[in-house]
Amino acid sequence: MGSVGNGSGPWLTVVGSTMIDQIAYAVRMPERGETVVGDRFAEGFGGKGANQAVMACLMGARVAMVNAVGDDSYGERTIANFARYGIDTTHVRRVPGSSGVAPIWVEPDGSNRIIVVPGANRGLLPEHAAAAVVAQERVDAVIGQFEIDQGVTTAGFLAARGRGAVTILNPAPGAPISSGLAAVTDWIIPNETEFGIIARAAGLPDPRRRPDRRRSDQRNLLALAGPADRHGLRGPRRD
C-alpha cells in the first residue's frame, strides 16, 4: 500500500507517465560521430504525469498516481519521491525492465534536444488504469496526458465517467486525439502548438479560432498562453 497524502482539497487521480530526466549541459552539441566535453550533469524526477501529480499535491489536492515503473533503482527512487510528497502510490506498478528516462542535451542559450524513452510506462495497460480509478475511495477528477498510450487514458477516463468524476486532458506531447478519448474527455487543456494540432484535426481553418461549441458540446477547451517548455515546470526535479 502506498502512502496517502492528507490534502484537504479535491481528490485527484493522475493516469500518466513518470520519467527520470538525465540532463547534460554543454557549450555546443556534438556533430555526428563526435564527442564533446560537457559542463555539468543533473538528474531529476520528471514525466508529465508525475509533474501533474506533484503540483496538484502541492496545491492542496489529495492525489493518487497510476503508472508503471521499472524494477531498477529509478523505479525505487520514483516511488520514494512520490511518497515524500504524500502521493498515493498504491497503483504505481513495478514491471521488469527500465523505468522511463529522458536524456536531455542543453546548450547555453537554453536550446535543447530531448529523447523520451518510455520504458516501463508502456507496462501500464488499459485494464490497470480502469481498475485503479474504480478502486479509489473517492475521485473528483482524473487527469491524463499523451506520454502514455491514449488507450490507457481512455480506459481511465471511461471509469472516471462511471464514477461521476471530471476528466481533464493535457494533450502533450502534441498529437491528434483519438475519437474514443475525446468522447470521454470533459476538459482539454493544450498549449499553443497542441491547440493547432487539435484544431487542424477538427477541420478548423484557423488554429486560433475559438472552438465551435456546436461541435464540442460535451467538451471544454482551454488553451494555454505559450508552447510547453520541458525545462520550465518539471515538478519534483532535483537540479
ChimeraX attribute file (.defattr): number of C-alpha atoms within 10 A of each C-alpha:
attribute: neighborCount
match mode: 1-to-1
recipient: residues
	/A:1	8
	/A:2	17
	/A:3	17
	/A:4	17
	/A:5	19
	/A:6	15
	/A:7	17
	/A:8	11
	/A:9	14
	/A:10	16
	/A:11	22
	/A:12	25
	/A:13	32
	/A:14	28
	/A:15	33
	/A:16	28
	/A:17	29
	/A:18	31
	/A:19	29
	/A:20	22
	/A:21	24
	/A:22	18
	/A:23	21
	/A:24	18
	/A:25	19
	/A:26	17
	/A:27	13
	/A:28	15
	/A:29	18
	/A:30	13
	/A:31	8
	/A:32	6
	/A:33	5
	/A:34	7
	/A:35	9
	/A:36	11
	/A:37	12
	/A:38	16
	/A:39	11
	/A:40	9
	/A:41	14
	/A:42	13
	/A:43	17
	/A:44	19
	/A:45	24
	/A:46	27
	/A:47	28
	/A:48	24
	/A:49	25
	/A:50	25
	/A:51	22
	/A:52	26
	/A:53	29
	/A:54	23
	/A:55	17
	/A:56	22
	/A:57	25
	/A:58	15
	/A:59	11
	/A:60	15
	/A:61	21
	/A:62	25
	/A:63	32
	/A:64	30
	/A:65	30
	/A:66	29
	/A:67	28
	/A:68	27
	/A:69	31
	/A:70	21
	/A:71	16
	/A:72	14
	/A:73	11
	/A:74	18
	/A:75	25
	/A:76	14
	/A:77	14
	/A:78	23
	/A:79	22
	/A:80	16
	/A:81	15
	/A:82	26
	/A:83	16
	/A:84	10
	/A:85	18
	/A:86	21
	/A:87	27
	/A:88	23
	/A:89	21
	/A:90	17
	/A:91	22
	/A:92	24
	/A:93	19
	/A:94	20
	/A:95	19
	/A:96	13
	/A:97	14
	/A:98	18
	/A:99	27
	/A:100	24
	/A:101	24
	/A:102	21
	/A:103	16
	/A:104	20
	/A:105	21
	/A:106	20
	/A:107	16
	/A:108	11
	/A:109	8
	/A:110	10
	/A:111	11
	/A:112	16
	/A:113	12
	/A:114	14
	/A:115	12
	/A:116	15
	/A:117	17
	/A:118	20
	/A:119	19
	/A:120	25
	/A:121	27
	/A:122	19
	/A:123	21
	/A:124	25
	/A:125	18
	/A:126	17
	/A:127	12
	/A:128	20
	/A:129	27
	/A:130	21
	/A:131	15
	/A:132	21
	/A:133	31
	/A:134	15
	/A:135	11
	/A:136	15
	/A:137	7
	/A:138	15
	/A:139	21
	/A:140	16
	/A:141	22
	/A:142	27
	/A:143	24
	/A:144	29
	/A:145	26
	/A:146	21
	/A:147	23
	/A:148	23
	/A:149	17
	/A:150	18
	/A:151	16
	/A:152	23
	/A:153	31
	/A:154	25
	/A:155	23
	/A:156	32
	/A:157	31
	/A:158	23
	/A:159	21
	/A:160	24
	/A:161	18
	/A:162	11
	/A:163	16
	/A:164	12
	/A:165	21
	/A:166	18
	/A:167	26
	/A:168	22
	/A:169	23
	/A:170	21
	/A:171	22
	/A:172	17
	/A:173	16
	/A:174	20
	/A:175	15
	/A:176	18
	/A:177	18
	/A:178	11
	/A:179	9
	/A:180	14
	/A:181	18
	/A:182	18
	/A:183	15
	/A:184	23
	/A:185	24
	/A:186	20
	/A:187	18
	/A:188	21
	/A:189	18
	/A:190	26
	/A:191	19
	/A:192	18
	/A:193	19
	/A:194	23
	/A:195	25
	/A:196	22
	/A:197	18
	/A:198	21
	/A:199	19
	/A:200	13
	/A:201	12
	/A:202	16
	/A:203	10
	/A:204	15
	/A:205	10
	/A:206	10
	/A:207	18
	/A:208	12
	/A:209	11
	/A:210	12
	/A:211	17
	/A:212	10
	/A:213	11
	/A:214	7
	/A:215	9
	/A:216	14
	/A:217	9
	/A:218	13
	/A:219	17
	/A:220	15
	/A:221	17
	/A:222	14
	/A:223	18
	/A:224	14
	/A:225	9
	/A:226	11
	/A:227	12
	/A:228	17
	/A:229	8
	/A:230	13
	/A:231	13
	/A:232	7
	/A:233	14
	/A:234	20
	/A:235	20
	/A:236	19
	/A:237	16
	/A:238	11
	/A:239	10
